[in-house]
Amino acid sequence: MTEEPLPAAPEPETGGDPACWANRVCPACGAFNETPGTATCPTCGRNFGDLLDE
């Protein structure tokens, strides 16, 4: 009896999370903003534009 070779492993998927999420962390309270493109922090309500001027 001959053994058949095992099937090849699937190729890993490309993509995934970006390398840096720093632009989505509120500098005032440290909360993560799960909605990209919003102007205010969902936790503390601070305007991200106001925080850049400090």
TAZISUL-V253213 format. One record per residue. SS is DSSP state (@ for helix, = for strand, . for the rest). PHI is phi in whole degrees, 0 to 359 (NA if undefined). D_FIRST is the distance of its C-alpha to the first C-alpha in Angstrom with 2 decimals. Layout:
ss=SS phi=PHI d_first=D_FIRST
ss=SS phi=PHI d_first=D_FIRST
//
This chain:
ss=. phi=NA d_first=0.00
ss=. phi=255 d_first=3.79
ss=. phi=270 d_first=6.65
ss=. phi=275 d_first=9.65
ss=. phi=293 d_first=12.96
ss=. phi=292 d_first=15.53
ss=. phi=294 d_first=18.46
ss=. phi=293 d_first=21.58
ss=. phi=292 d_first=24.32
ss=. phi=294 d_first=27.27
ss=. phi=292 d_first=30.33
ss=. phi=293 d_first=33.16
ss=. phi=286 d_first=36.07
ss=. phi=265 d_first=39.27
ss=. phi=104 d_first=42.66
ss=. phi=112 d_first=43.76
ss=. phi=285 d_first=47.02
ss=. phi=294 d_first=49.66
ss=. phi=292 d_first=50.15
ss=. phi=224 d_first=53.61
ss=. phi=256 d_first=55.11
ss=@ phi=302 d_first=58.49
ss=@ phi=287 d_first=60.33
ss=@ phi=246 d_first=59.50
ss== phi=253 d_first=60.88
ss=. phi=291 d_first=64.53
ss=. phi=289 d_first=66.52
ss=. phi=278 d_first=69.07
ss=. phi=238 d_first=66.91
ss=. phi=85 d_first=63.35
ss=. phi=288 d_first=61.90
ss== phi=273 d_first=58.96
ss=. phi=270 d_first=59.93
ss=. phi=280 d_first=57.07
ss=. phi=247 d_first=58.92
ss=. phi=297 d_first=59.16
ss=. phi=90 d_first=62.43
ss=. phi=280 d_first=64.66
ss=. phi=267 d_first=67.95
ss== phi=235 d_first=68.39
ss=. phi=287 d_first=66.43
ss=. phi=290 d_first=65.10
ss=. phi=264 d_first=65.94
ss=. phi=257 d_first=69.31
ss=. phi=81 d_first=70.56
ss=. phi=291 d_first=71.57
ss== phi=280 d_first=71.66
ss=@ phi=298 d_first=69.25
ss=@ phi=297 d_first=71.85
ss=@ phi=295 d_first=74.45
ss=@ phi=289 d_first=72.16
ss=@ phi=290 d_first=71.76
ss=@ phi=279 d_first=75.53
ss=. phi=283 d_first=75.74
//
